[in-house]
C-alpha cells in the first residue's frame, strides 16, 4: 500500500514543480529612490515558478532601468520563469527589442556594480 501513496506524493510534487497548476500569480515591479539612488526591482511568481526578487540601483533612474532591462531578458537569472510577463515588462519600460538570453553563462555579477554608474575620475 505504500507504493501507491508514494506515487501520488511524487505526482503531486512533479505537477507543482512543473507549474501544472497555475493557481498563484504574483507580479511585483517597482521604481523608487532610496538613499539618493534610483532603484528598479521585480519579482514574478506564476504557478509556483519564481523569478526571485531582483533589485538594481544606480546613481540615475536611467542606469537602474538599463540594469533592469538587461536582467529581464536573462533566462538563467530568472530561473526560466515568467518569460511572457518579463517580456511584457520589458516592452512597457525598456527601449529596444526583446532578445531573451538563454545562455548558460551567468554574467549577472556585472549588474548592479556601484562603480558602473559613477563618473570616471580624471
Secondary structure, DSSP 4 states (H G I P E B T S, - for coil): -HHHHHHHHHHHHHHHHTT-----EEEEEEEEEETTEEEEEEEEEETTEE---EEEEESSHHHHHHHHHHHHTBTTTTTT--HHHHHHHHHHH--S----B--S---GGGTT-TTTTSPPP-
